Amino acid sequence: MKKALLALGLLPLLAACADTAQGKLRQAVFDTDSAYHVLANPMPDVMAGKVPGVALTDTQKTIAKRASQIVFNEIQFLETSIEAGNSITETAVSALQIDFASFETCWAGLKTGITPDACAALGGSK
């Protein structure tokens, strides 16, 4: 019973953590991770030609894989830092969000048969 009361007493402290700058940055990383996984989920089927109306060239597949991997690596790096209890910077989170937006634009364009400039921003070619 005492443990339950102690745990209930700590809840406001846990909620307060999400209001800190680090809490908000960490939440932004987790939100971007979730959005990335939703966006990337159909990639294997698209790459395998299993999505009607979408046919990527080998070059477009390479660009999509590279762009996806860059964003995935950034997410992993930040999540590893968070899990280790390290602080993360606003600059790193902003860079992740910018790269995710570029990946989102790149992937959307590739699926329609064009290679947007956003792909080049992630190390792919136009």
PEVEN-V883681 format. One record per residue. SS is DSSP state (hx for helix, st for strand, lp for the rest). Layout:
SS ; SS
This chain:
lp ; hx ; hx ; hx ; hx ; hx ; hx ; hx ; hx ; hx ; hx ; hx ; hx ; hx ; hx ; hx ; hx ; lp ; lp ; lp ; hx ; hx ; hx ; hx ; hx ; hx ; hx ; hx ; hx ; hx ; hx ; hx ; hx ; hx ; hx ; hx ; hx ; hx ; hx ; hx ; lp ; lp ; hx ; hx ; hx ; hx ; hx ; lp ; lp ; lp ; lp ; lp ; lp ; lp ; lp ; lp ; lp ; hx ; hx ; hx ; hx ; hx ; hx ; hx ; hx ; hx ; hx ; hx ; hx ; hx ; hx ; hx ; hx ; hx ; hx ; hx ; hx ; hx ; hx ; hx ; hx ; hx ; hx ; lp ; lp ; lp ; lp ; lp ; lp ; hx ; hx ; hx ; hx ; hx ; hx ; hx ; hx ; hx ; hx ; hx ; hx ; hx ; hx ; hx ; hx ; hx ; hx ; hx ; hx ; hx ; hx ; lp ; lp ; lp ; lp ; lp ; hx ; hx ; hx ; hx ; hx ; lp ; lp ; lp ; lp ; lp
